[in-house]
Amino acid sequence: MECVVDDPPRPAAAPRAASEMRAALKDSGSVGLGLLPLGLAFGVFVTHSGLAWWWASVFTTVIYAGSFEFLLVGLVAAPAALATIALTAFLVNVRHVFYALSFPLHRVRGRAAKAYGTFALTDEAYALTTSEQARSWSGRRIRWLQVFLHLYWVGGATVGALLGSLIPQRVTGLDFAMTALFTVLALDAVRARRGDLPTPVLALLSALAARLFLPGQMLLAAFTLFTAGLLARRLLTGERLSHA
């Protein structure tokens, strides 16, 4: 008689996917608390600029560029030339080129998922997925994290636009949400890399130098100086290690 041996049972993919989705929701919670009020502010800004409320949902869903969306509302309401809009978008979002160098997109599987991961590469997503604890995260968890962050932004902006007539144009403290959010992310990054203190110092010096010498292109100049400083430090570190 031929003996048939059954394959060992494999763990179900659905429970694992649900577990990673819940983990991503938990990971995004703290940052989402900062995105929601900022989204509300953007929605209010859209309606108070004379645009229909649904433009807030369109901008946050299709463009999803944070600070550039605030600038875009003014450019659209002006209206500005297409070349001006394109140049503004480049100067504001050129930092994402540097993010792509270390963002763990290689863990995400599927062309559609990779395309969305590139599209949804925001400052908050980058800060969370490049932390020390995120090194073991799967591609599915990273993808869900980006989806939840996107939903926070779209949801907050939509609610803010719908309630735009009820919310004052200027709410004290609401415009500080972005600054507070990035301050917390920066402090978390410093704590995660306690032995790498020169990196935030180098970033601060790059920002100060760009503000002093190139205030009109501070963001682009600061990122260029910071990248050059990191490359120089890497070369110097390599030389020292090679002589050791």
N, C-alpha and C positions, 0 to 999 in steps of 0.2 A: 504494500500500500504506500501511496505517496503521502508523505507528511507535509501538510501545509502549515507554515508558521505565520501567524498574523503579525503585521507590522505593529510596533509599539505605538500606543496612542500618542498623538501629537497635541501639544497645547493649542487650544482654540485661539485663532487670531483675533476674533471679535473682543473677548474680554481684555486681551492685552492692549488692543487699540483703544478701548474705552478707558483703561487705566492710564494710558499715556495722555489721552485727551484731558482727563481730570487733573493729571499732574501739570499739564500745560496751563490749564485754567488757574490752578493755584499759583504757578510761577508768574502769570501775568497780572495777578490781582493787585499787587502793590503798585505797579506801574500804571495799571488801569485806573486807579484812584486819582492819578495825576492827569491822565488823558481825558477823563470824563469832564472835569470842569473846564479844561482847555478847549475841548470840543464844544461845550456849551457857549463859551466865549466866541468861538468861531461862527457858530450858528447865529448868534445874536448879531455879530458883525456883518454877516451876509445880508440879513433882512434889513438892518439899519442902513445898509449901503444902497438900498433900493432894488435889490435882486429878489426874485421869488424864493420862497423857503426851500424848494426842492433843489435849488442850486447847491445848497450846503451838502445834501446827500450825494449829488453828482461829483462835486469837487473832492470830497473825502473818499468816495469810492473809487473813482477813476484816476485821480491825480495822486492823492495820498502822499503829500510832500510836506506836511507840517507847516513850518514857518512860511514856505513859499506860497501856500494857499492863502494866507493872510495878504501877502503882497499881490497875489493874482486877482483878488477881489477888487482891489483898487485899480489895477491895470485894466481889468475888464470894464469897470464902471467908467473909466476915463474917457474913451477907450484908448489904449496904447497900441503902438505899432507891433506887429508880430515879431520883428527883429528884437525889439526891446524886451518883449516877454521871454523870448528864447535866451537872450543874454542874461536876464535876471535869473531864469531857471538854472542856467549853467553855473553862475557864480554862487548861488545859494546851495545847490545840491552837488557840487563837484566833490564834496567830502566823501560821498558814497563810493567814489573810485578807490579811496584808501580803505574804506570798510571792507570792500570785496577781497582784499588781500588776505584777511584772516577770518572772514565769516565762514562757518562750517557748512557751506552749501554742498560739499561733496557727500555729506551724509544723507541728503535728501534724494530720494529716488523718483524717477519719472520726469519726463520733459515738462509736463504741465506744472508739476510741483516745483521743479527748479525755476521755471519761469516766474511763478508766483513768488517764490522765495527771493528772487532778485528784485521783483517789483516791490515787495513788502519789506525790503531791507531798510528799516528806519533806525534812528539813533537808539531808541529804546530796545528794539529787537537785537541790535548789535551788542549793546551793553549786557543784555541778559544771556545771550548765547555764547559769548566769548569769555564768560566768567569761569573761575576755577571749577565750580560745581557742575557746570554745563558740559564738561568734557565727555561725560558718559551719556549725554542725551542722544536719543535716536533721531533720525531724520523726521519721523512722524511727530515726535514731540516738538521739534523745532518748528515744523509746519503749522501745527495747531497753535503754538505760541504766537506766531505771526498772524494767524487768522483772528485770534481773540483780541490782540492789540488793535488790529484793523477794525474789528467790530466796536471796540470801545470808542474809537475815534469817530466812526460813522454814526454810531448811536448817539453820542454826546452832541455832535454837530446837528443832527436831525432834530433832536429834542430842543436844543437851543434855538434853532430856526423856527420851529413850530410855536415856541413860547416867546419869540422875539419881541412881540408887541407888549408882553407882560413884564419882561426883564429890562431894567434900565440899561442904557448903552454903556455906562461906566459903573462897574461894580468894584468897590475897593477890595484889593487882594486877589481878584480873579486873574489879573494879568501877571501875577507872580507865580502862577501854577507851573509854567514851563521852567522858570528859573529854579524853583524848589525841586522839581522833578530831576533836573540834570544835576543839581547839587547832591541829591541823595545817591544817584547813580555813580557820580564821581567818587563820593566817599566810600561806597561799597567796593568800587574798583581798587581804591587805595588800600582798603583793609584786606582785600583778597591777595594783594601783591605787596605785602609789608617789606619784603626784601628788595623791592624794585622801586624805591622811593625816587631815584633820579628821573624816572619817566614822567610823573606828574610835574616835577620841577621843570623838566625840559619843555613840557606842554605850556606851562605858565610863562616861561621865558619867551617861547615862540609867540604866544598871544600878545605879550607886552611889546615885543619888538615889532610885530605887525601893526599893532595899534599906534605905535609911535611913528613908524616910518611909512606905512601904507594904510592909513585909516580908511581909505575908500574901498580897498579890497582886503580888508582885515582877515576875513574867513579864509580866502584862498591863500593869502600870504602866510597865515599862521599854520595851515596844514602843510604848505610847502616847506617851511622852516622846520616844522616838527618832523616831517618825513626825512628831510636831509639830516637832521640831528640824530634820528634813530639809525639811519644808514651809517653815519660816521661813527656812532658808538659801537655798532656791530662790527665794523671793520677794525676799530681799535681793540675791541675785546677779542676778536679772532687773532690778531697779531700777538696779543699778550698770552693767549692760551697756547699758541703755536710755539712760543719761546719757553713756555713753562716745562 
